[in-house]
Protein backbone atom coordinates (compact mmCIF):
# COMPACT_ATOMS: atom_id res chain seq x y z
CA UNK A 1 0.00 0.00 0.00
CA UNK A 2 1.05 3.59 -0.74
CA UNK A 3 2.97 4.83 2.31
CA UNK A 4 2.76 8.48 3.42
CA UNK A 5 4.93 10.60 5.71
CA UNK A 6 3.85 13.94 7.14
CA UNK A 7 6.02 16.89 8.16
CA UNK A 8 4.26 19.36 10.48
CA UNK A 9 5.34 22.09 12.89
CA UNK A 10 2.18 22.82 14.84
CA UNK A 11 -1.43 21.60 15.08
CA UNK A 12 -1.48 19.05 12.28
CA UNK A 13 -5.15 19.48 11.36
CA UNK A 14 -4.52 18.99 7.64
CA UNK A 15 -2.54 15.88 8.49
CA UNK A 16 -5.44 14.63 10.61
CA UNK A 17 -7.85 15.10 7.70
CA UNK A 18 -5.71 12.80 5.55
CA UNK A 19 -5.23 10.25 8.35
CA UNK A 20 -9.00 10.12 8.86
CA UNK A 21 -9.62 9.69 5.13
CA UNK A 22 -7.13 6.82 5.00
CA UNK A 23 -8.75 5.11 7.99
CA UNK A 24 -12.20 5.51 6.43
CA UNK A 25 -11.06 4.07 3.08
CA UNK A 26 -11.49 7.31 1.14
CA UNK A 27 -7.75 7.31 0.43
CA UNK A 28 -6.05 4.02 -0.36
CA UNK A 29 -2.83 4.76 1.49
CA UNK A 30 -1.17 4.16 4.85
CA UNK A 31 0.18 7.01 7.01
CA UNK A 32 3.39 5.58 8.47
CA UNK A 33 5.43 8.39 10.02
CA UNK A 34 5.16 11.99 11.27
CA UNK A 35 8.19 14.27 11.61
CA UNK A 36 8.00 17.55 13.52
CA UNK A 37 10.60 20.16 14.44
CA UNK A 38 8.47 21.03 17.50
CA UNK A 39 8.38 18.47 20.32
CA UNK A 40 5.17 20.01 21.71
CA UNK A 41 3.35 20.07 18.38
CA UNK A 42 -0.20 18.89 18.08
CA UNK A 43 0.96 16.86 15.10
CA UNK A 44 3.08 14.56 17.28
CA UNK A 45 0.18 14.15 19.71
CA UNK A 46 -2.11 13.25 16.82
CA UNK A 47 0.45 10.75 15.54
CA UNK A 48 0.61 9.06 18.94
CA UNK A 49 -3.18 8.93 19.20
CA UNK A 50 -3.37 7.33 15.75
CA UNK A 51 -0.63 4.80 16.45
CA UNK A 52 1.69 6.33 13.86
CA UNK A 53 5.43 6.63 14.45
CA UNK A 54 6.34 10.20 15.43
CA UNK A 55 9.79 11.81 15.48
CA UNK A 56 10.96 15.12 16.93
CA UNK A 57 13.85 16.13 14.65
CA UNK A 58 15.24 19.66 14.49
CA UNK A 59 18.39 21.79 14.32
CA UNK A 60 18.75 21.97 18.11
CA UNK A 61 19.11 18.20 18.27
CA UNK A 62 21.15 18.06 15.05
CA UNK A 63 22.93 21.44 14.70
CA UNK A 64 24.91 20.36 11.64
CA UNK A 65 22.58 20.93 8.64
CA UNK A 66 24.00 17.98 6.71
CA UNK A 67 23.45 15.63 9.65
CA UNK A 68 19.92 16.97 10.14
CA UNK A 69 19.16 16.35 6.47
CA UNK A 70 20.62 12.83 6.60
CA UNK A 71 18.68 11.99 9.76
CA UNK A 72 15.39 13.03 8.19
CA UNK A 73 16.12 11.11 5.00
CA UNK A 74 17.15 8.00 6.94
CA UNK A 75 13.88 8.17 8.91
CA UNK A 76 11.86 8.29 5.69
CA UNK A 77 13.82 5.42 4.18
CA UNK A 78 13.49 3.38 7.37
CA UNK A 79 9.70 3.61 7.06
CA UNK A 80 9.76 2.93 3.28
CA UNK A 81 7.90 6.16 2.54
CA UNK A 82 6.46 6.63 -0.95
CA UNK A 83 5.34 10.25 -0.59
CA UNK A 84 5.90 13.14 1.82
CA UNK A 85 3.12 15.61 2.63
CA UNK A 86 4.11 18.94 4.22
CA UNK A 87 1.23 20.21 6.37
CA UNK A 88 2.30 23.46 7.99
CA UNK A 89 5.99 22.55 8.16
CA UNK A 90 7.94 25.77 8.68
CA UNK A 91 11.46 24.53 7.96
CA UNK A 92 13.31 24.24 4.68
CA UNK A 93 13.86 20.73 3.32
CA UNK A 94 17.51 19.66 3.11
CA UNK A 95 19.05 18.95 -0.30
CA UNK A 96 19.47 15.17 0.16
CA UNK A 97 15.89 14.69 1.31
CA UNK A 98 14.60 16.98 -1.42
CA UNK A 99 16.50 15.12 -4.12
CA UNK A 100 15.45 11.70 -2.84
CA UNK A 101 11.77 12.69 -2.77
CA UNK A 102 11.62 15.30 -5.50
CA UNK A 103 8.36 14.76 -7.36
CA UNK A 104 7.05 12.77 -4.39
CA UNK A 105 6.80 15.63 -1.89
CA UNK A 106 3.87 18.05 -1.79
CA UNK A 107 2.99 21.12 0.28
CA UNK A 108 -0.30 22.84 1.06
CA UNK A 109 -0.36 26.65 1.20
CA UNK A 110 -3.28 28.86 2.31
CA UNK A 111 -3.42 31.20 -0.68
CA UNK A 112 -3.69 31.11 -4.44
CA UNK A 113 -0.01 30.94 -5.32
CA UNK A 114 1.93 32.77 -6.62
CA UNK A 115 0.02 35.35 -4.55
CA UNK A 116 1.16 35.63 -0.93
CA UNK A 117 3.76 32.89 -0.94
CA UNK A 118 7.45 32.65 -0.15
CA UNK A 119 9.60 32.68 2.95
CA UNK A 120 7.83 33.99 6.04
CA UNK A 121 4.35 33.71 4.52
CA UNK A 122 2.43 31.26 6.66
CA UNK A 123 -0.55 31.11 8.99
CA UNK A 124 -2.35 34.37 9.76
CA UNK A 125 0.35 36.36 7.97
CA UNK A 126 -1.02 35.09 4.67
CA UNK A 127 -4.61 36.04 5.46
CA UNK A 128 -3.57 39.44 6.81
CA UNK A 129 -1.76 40.08 3.53
CA UNK A 130 -4.84 39.08 1.52
CA UNK A 131 -7.02 41.49 3.50
CA UNK A 132 -4.44 44.28 3.33
CA UNK A 133 -4.36 43.91 -0.46
CA UNK A 134 -8.14 44.29 -0.63
CA UNK A 135 -8.58 41.07 -2.59
CA UNK A 136 -12.03 39.64 -3.22
CA UNK A 137 -10.87 36.02 -3.24
CA UNK A 138 -8.14 33.85 -1.83
CA UNK A 139 -7.84 30.09 -1.60
CA UNK A 140 -5.67 27.02 -1.26
CA UNK A 141 -2.79 25.69 -3.34
CA UNK A 142 -1.19 22.24 -3.33
CA UNK A 143 2.13 22.07 -5.12
CA UNK A 144 5.22 19.94 -5.52
CA UNK A 145 8.10 20.95 -3.26
CA UNK A 146 11.25 22.45 -4.74
CA UNK A 147 14.27 24.18 -3.17
CA UNK A 148 12.55 27.60 -3.11
CA UNK A 149 9.58 28.18 -0.83
CA UNK A 150 6.20 27.79 -2.59
CA UNK A 151 7.72 27.59 -6.07
CA UNK A 152 6.96 24.01 -7.17
CA UNK A 153 4.50 22.86 -9.82
CA UNK A 154 0.90 23.57 -8.82
CA UNK A 155 -1.18 20.38 -8.62
CA UNK A 156 -4.49 21.81 -7.38
CA UNK A 157 -6.10 25.06 -6.30
CA UNK A 158 -9.44 26.00 -4.77
CA UNK A 159 -10.87 29.51 -4.46
CA UNK A 160 -12.40 30.90 -1.26
CA UNK A 161 -14.32 34.21 -1.40
CA UNK A 162 -13.26 37.03 0.91
CA UNK A 163 -16.20 38.59 2.76
CA UNK A 164 -16.37 42.35 3.42
CA UNK A 165 -16.38 41.82 7.20
CA UNK A 166 -13.65 39.16 7.26
CA UNK A 167 -10.87 39.25 9.82
CA UNK A 168 -7.68 37.26 9.33
CA UNK A 169 -9.07 34.71 11.80
CA UNK A 170 -12.46 34.30 10.14
CA UNK A 171 -10.86 34.02 6.71
CA UNK A 172 -8.36 31.48 8.02
CA UNK A 173 -11.19 29.34 9.35
CA UNK A 174 -12.97 29.17 5.99
CA UNK A 175 -9.76 28.58 4.08
CA UNK A 176 -8.88 25.74 6.46
CA UNK A 177 -12.09 23.90 5.57
CA UNK A 178 -11.06 24.05 1.90
CA UNK A 179 -7.52 23.00 2.81
CA UNK A 180 -8.78 19.79 4.41
CA UNK A 181 -11.04 18.94 1.46
CA UNK A 182 -8.53 19.74 -1.28
CA UNK A 183 -5.66 17.91 0.44
CA UNK A 184 -7.72 14.75 0.91
CA UNK A 185 -8.85 14.93 -2.71
CA UNK A 186 -5.33 15.49 -4.05
CA UNK A 187 -3.59 12.85 -1.92
CA UNK A 188 -6.31 10.42 -2.96
CA UNK A 189 -5.62 11.13 -6.64
CA UNK A 190 -1.89 10.62 -6.13
CA UNK A 191 -2.48 7.34 -4.29
CA UNK A 192 -4.70 6.16 -7.16
CA UNK A 193 -2.14 7.20 -9.77
CA UNK A 194 -4.36 9.91 -11.27
CA UNK A 195 -1.65 12.45 -10.41
CA UNK A 196 1.79 10.89 -10.87
CA UNK A 197 4.19 10.68 -7.94
CA UNK A 198 7.58 10.28 -9.51
CA UNK A 199 11.24 10.32 -8.63
CA UNK A 200 13.47 12.79 -10.45
CA UNK A 201 16.92 11.19 -10.82
CA UNK A 202 19.95 13.20 -9.73
JONOR-V542763 format. One record per helix or strand of 3 or more residues. SS is the DSSP state (~ for helix, > for strand). FROM is the first residue (numbers start at 1). TO is the last residue. Records with the same first field share a line. If there is no record, write none. Layout:
SS->FROM-TO, FROM-TO
//
This chain:
>->2-7, 29-36, 53-56, 83-86, 105-109, 137-144, 154-161
~->13-23, 42-50, 65-78, 95-101, 124-132, 168-192
//
